[in-house]
Amino acid sequence: MIVNLKTELLLSYCDPFGRNVWGNPISREEVLLALSQNRLVSDFEDKSDPAGRVAYLVVHKAEDPIEIDVGQLDSFAEWFITDGNHRFAAALLRGDQEILCSISGCPEYIEHFFGLDRLGAMPVQPAKQP
């Protein structure tokens, strides 16, 4: 299910600045420093500077949805974002109110965590389809 999810809601479960999701914890301040130094890492394969990667995505907003998996019955995921931590961190720094997400996993957990029902009805605006 592809939806625009409120960043504040996703942040309540997954704070990329509050947890070590890159093998190296980074802070908002580190990304702001990278921005001020114009240290923008465009190569998503380059793992040497996660703050520079987030800085690049602050300036160059990615249009592809981040991937969220809430897990299966009796086994919910501890960290929902399976792809897109840099993009989510950049969205937070830009002050985006919503982020495009592809959400998968147990429908009951999706409903519980994000308020989305099995039929795709959502409290947020549906994502624009290309």
N, C-alpha and C positions, 0 to 999 in steps of 0.2 A: 504494500500500500504506500503510495507516494503522497505526502502531505507537506504543507507548510506548518511547522511546529513552532510554538512560542519558544524563543531562546531561553527565557526565564524559567519555563517549565523544565526544559531539558537540563539547564544548569542546576536545578534543584537535585538532580540525580547524578549528573556527570560534569564536574568542574575540571576542565583540562589544566587549569592553573593551580588546582588544589591537590593534584595527584600526579604521580610520576607515570605518565602515559607514553613517554618517548624514550625511556631508558635513562633520561636525564631530566629531572624536574625543571620547568622554566616558569618564570613569573611574568606578570603583565609588564613589570618594569623592564625586564630583559627584552621583551618585544618592542617596547617603546624606545629603548636605547637602540636596538637594531634599526628601527624606523628612522630615528634621528641621524644615524650614521649611514643611512641609505644602504644598509646591509640586507639586501633582498635576495633570498635564495629561491631561484625559479625551478631548479631541478628537484622534483619530488623524491628522487632516489638518493639525494644527498642527505645523509643522516647526521652530518657533522655539526649542523647549526640549526636546531629546531626553532630557535627564536627568529632566526633569519628567514626560515621557511614560513612561519606564521606572519612575519612582517610583509613578505611578498604577497601573501594572500589577503592581508589587510588592504593593500594597494590594488591588487588585481583579484577582484572577487571571483571565486569559482562558481560556475553555474550548475555543476552536477550535484545531485543530492548526496548527503552523507548517509552512511548505512547504519541502521540501528537494529539490533536483535535483542529482544527482551528475554529470550530463552523459551523453554518449554515447561509444561505443567510440572510442578514440584522441583523445578530446577531453573529458577530465573537467573539471568545474567547479572553478575556483580557490576560490570561496566557495560553499558548498552551500546556505546559507539564502537562499531567494528571497523569502520573506515571513515575518516573525516575529522579526526581530532584537531588537526591543524586548521581545517576550514571552519570548524566550530569555534576554536579559539579566536580566529580572525573575525568571525561574525560578532563575537562578544566585544572585541576591541573596537569594531566599527560602530557598535551600538545597534546592530540589526535587531529588530523586534521578532523576526521569524527566520527560520532556516528550512530549506528544502530537505526533506528526509525520506528515505525509503525504509519503512518500518516492517520488520518481520518478527515472527515468533508466535507464541501462544496468544490467541485472540483475547482471552480473559486477562492476561497480563497487559496487553496493549490497552485494553479498556481501563484496567486498574491504574496504570501508571500515567497514561496520556489522555484518558477520557474518549478514546476512539472506539466506536462499536464495530462489531463484525461486518456490518454492511457498509462501512466506510464513512458513516455520518460523523462529522467532526465539529468541535466547538470553534475551530479555527478555519480560515478560508482554505478551500482545497487548492492544491498546487496547480498552477497553469500548465496545461499539457502542451507540448510543442506542436 
